[in-house]
């Protein structure tokens, strides 16, 4: 183990890789919307982590540091990915995944349809909205962290996120009108919303 | 960065990460702020919709080739940077070596040379006091009072580089600088022979000629242009150096050089106008009362304002094939017969044809004068 916290030896680095590859791959797949591109980006990310291991100063978690590298790797590769997608004519979207059993937002809903709508809504966002949305929604980063990663101001990120949330939520509501009612239920009595607004 | 936005707090609220006090405060705000409540509604709907699973990662560790060297992609990114650095390095070396070389002094810069005379007269009109030397430095040197580049005894040179540049700029003429030394046999030979030849008078007329001692005012110019004297340095109307040659040229060679630099389209302010303007300014300088001074300044302004127009129109008229010249002649004749509307219409038609051409500006100026004064400009008076 190096003094920085990233293993110096191959075996130690393998353990680090195995422990984190799933989460970083998931992040990259959501950003790139392409499983194969995510595979390549994952390797690039871990090679960068290996080369820069001495630069990790122990500030923050190793996983957070690696995710920062992953996002920057993706941002660097984005023009190449967009170009490749345009050249091949293939969308960057991953194929539809089998859904899971419904357990919230109205038990009677078709879960697969809902998730497909969510994915379509997220994929349909402009890149400038989608990337902060993925980092905020799926990675749990704060607006400030997203802003730092993307070279934006926190206020700009907050605005983009609000717009992205609005766009995705409207898609969700179109499929599941109950979702809006359910969401409002939590604060409905206190919010004193107009009749049409709460329905 | 540790600052948390409202959206962060809403996310924490949805994730159940707020303590009771924070939660209560946020709920109060949600009840009071409809915009925040709308964001919460959107966020909650999205979070409740759930998360689509992502396919598992099946990239084995063995596929990584761990190396401390930059990846080929990094190399590719580095190539443009290296190329840019090399270009900057070469540019820096070139710039340094250029700075180390002697810098040629710049000639008179006068992009709108004929108009400069007008500016000089206008500037003179703004001066508060009438006194000897009041107009010194406004641009027209004292030598302009009686200067012509050629006379009965051959070429006439102004003594001094600064005066030559001033006069060339003011009158819209190219400048010939003759670098000499009184003890130089070739210079004496030129003064006694070539410069006295009457065959050079016509070729020299469009120029301002200035002579400068190579060991005096012209030392800097001489250092950057020659190793021996005499030397001729020729500047164009725009003040840029266009030719340099040394030795003692014969009449034919000097005439050819002058004709080539002057070019066919040169339209300088005529010498009589330059001299008349200088005289008017001088009269204003030594005027005994304000009335006499104002009269003189008005005369200088009139001369100077008309001069560039007259010169340009003369040039246009000389270009017999140009539609602009034909239009000017016809418009002048129409105006002389009292048909001002027809004259204006003729100029309008010519302007359509000449748009973007050499004489568009002059045609427009003549038309404006025709409209303002009700008469074709009295060009002959100022020529």
Contacts between the chains, C-beta under 8 A, distances in Angstrom:
chain1	res1	chain2	res2	distance
A	10	B	66	6.4
A	13	B	66	6.9
A	14	B	61	4.8
A	17	B	61	5.1
A	17	B	64	7.2
A	18	B	61	6.7
A	21	B	57	5.0
A	21	B	59	6.8
A	22	B	56	6.7
A	22	B	57	5.3
A	25	B	54	7.5
A	25	B	56	7.9
A	25	B	57	3.6
A	25	B	59	7.2
A	26	B	54	4.5
A	26	B	57	7.6
A	29	B	54	4.9
A	29	B	55	7.1
A	30	B	54	6.5
A	35	B	55	5.6
A	38	B	57	7.8
A	39	B	57	7.6
A	39	B	58	8.0
A	39	B	59	5.0
A	42	B	57	6.6
A	42	B	59	5.6
A	43	B	59	6.5
A	43	B	63	6.3
A	43	B	64	5.8
A	44	B	71	7.0
A	44	B	73	7.3
A	46	B	64	5.7
A	47	B	64	6.4
A	47	B	65	7.6
A	47	B	66	7.0
A	47	B	67	7.5
A	47	B	71	6.0
A	50	B	64	7.7
A	50	B	66	5.1
A	50	B	67	7.9
A	50	B	68	7.7
A	51	B	67	7.7
A	51	B	68	5.7
A	51	B	70	7.4
A	94	B	54	7.7
A	94	B	55	6.8
A	97	B	52	6.0
A	97	B	53	5.6
A	97	B	54	7.6
A	97	B	55	6.8
A	99	B	52	7.8
A	100	B	50	8.0
A	100	B	53	6.9
A	104	B	48	5.8
A	104	B	50	6.8
A	105	B	48	4.5
A	105	B	49	6.1
A	105	B	50	7.2
A	111	B	50	7.5
A	114	B	49	5.8
A	114	B	50	7.3
A	115	B	49	7.4
A	115	B	50	6.5
A	115	B	52	4.4
A	116	B	52	8.0
A	118	B	46	7.5
A	118	B	49	5.0
A	118	B	50	7.5
A	118	B	52	6.5
A	119	B	52	5.3
A	136	B	7	7.5
A	136	B	11	7.3
A	137	B	46	6.7
A	137	B	47	7.7
A	138	B	51	6.7
A	140	B	11	7.6
A	142	B	1	8.0
A	142	B	4	6.2
A	142	B	5	7.5
A	142	B	8	4.7
A	143	B	4	7.7
A	143	B	5	4.4
A	143	B	7	5.7
A	143	B	8	5.6
A	144	B	1	3.7
A	144	B	2	6.9
A	144	B	3	5.4
A	144	B	4	7.3
A	144	B	5	7.4
A	144	B	8	7.8
A	145	B	1	6.8
A	147	B	1	7.1
A	148	B	1	5.6
A	154	B	1	7.1
A	154	B	3	6.3
A	154	B	5	5.8
A	155	B	5	7.6
A	157	B	5	7.9
A	158	B	5	4.6
A	158	B	6	7.3
A	158	B	7	5.2
A	161	B	7	5.7
A	162	B	7	6.8
A	162	B	39	5.4
A	162	B	42	7.4
A	165	B	39	6.7
A	165	B	42	4.1
A	165	B	43	5.4
A	165	B	46	5.7
A	166	B	38	8.0
A	166	B	42	5.1
A	168	B	42	7.6
A	168	B	45	8.0
A	168	B	46	5.1
A	168	B	49	7.8
A	169	B	41	7.1
A	169	B	42	3.8
A	169	B	43	7.6
A	169	B	45	4.1
A	169	B	46	5.3
A	172	B	45	5.0
A	172	B	46	6.5
A	172	B	48	8.0
A	172	B	49	4.7
A	173	B	45	6.2
A	176	B	49	7.5
A	179	B	45	4.9
A	179	B	48	5.9
A	179	B	49	6.6
A	180	B	41	6.8
A	180	B	45	6.0
A	182	B	48	6.5
A	183	B	40	7.9
A	183	B	41	5.2
A	183	B	44	3.8
A	183	B	45	4.8
A	183	B	48	6.4
A	184	B	41	6.0
A	186	B	44	7.0
A	187	B	27	6.8
A	187	B	30	5.5
A	187	B	31	7.1
A	187	B	37	6.9
A	187	B	40	7.2
A	190	B	27	6.7
A	190	B	30	7.2
A	190	B	31	4.4
A	191	B	30	6.7
A	191	B	31	5.8
A	191	B	34	7.9
A	191	B	37	5.4
A	192	B	31	7.2
A	193	B	37	7.7
